[in-house]
């Protein structure tokens, strides 16, 4: 009876978790300050080995628990019979969905921000091209053109960074989809539903950000076309003026 009581006490301490996802058994034992002399009981250690796989390097995953401040020093009453394989698998699947959701969220935020920065650089290019159109043939034309080149380099760099983040996001979305499927198969329908909703939300938010960048590129293409047209007309005009001056010089 003493051995069973001490074993149950140790289990209570092992599963007294803060809101963490993955819990290493050794670290949990250290945090809960289980006295070394209690673990010296061979029957207790053998029983824990059979239950948790302590000797095989396995880890336990439990649902994140929120402990009120006034109960910090109390132990949770957990029935060992409830710690079945199916419940542990469900908890692990939920933890994986949470982790994959965090990866998707961070990736989509980064992608959205980069697309917004790209759109800003493109709109600055549009402004510079419009300024270039009004300065064709003027002394400051070359200065404006150098600004256009510099701004285009910045826009291209941000564009490449956005594409790299999108590659990570696509992998994160696939991971979340697989995690949601695993959660459903494990019996955690809620986690599976949340995974699907987060995938849909992330993709819709990304599409909105990409649309803003795409619209900016379309406007830039129109301004570039106008700039080329104006530059060509100016070049033709200069050519005609040069030929006329040459003819007048020859006639004189």
Buried (B, 14 or more C-beta within 10 A) or exposed (E): EEEEEBBBBBBBBBBBBEEBBEBEBEEBBEBBEBEEEBBEBEEBBEBBEEBBEBEEEEBBBBEBEEBEEEEEEEEEEBEEEEBEEEBBBBBBBBBBBBBBBBBBBBBBBBBBBBBBBBBBBBBBBBBBBBBBBEBBEEEEBEEBBEBBEEBBEBBEEBBEBBEEBBEBBEEBBEBBBBBBBBBBEBEBEEBBBBBBEBBEEBBEBBEEBBEBBEEBBEBBEEBBEEBEEBBEEBEEEEEEEEEEEEEEEEEE
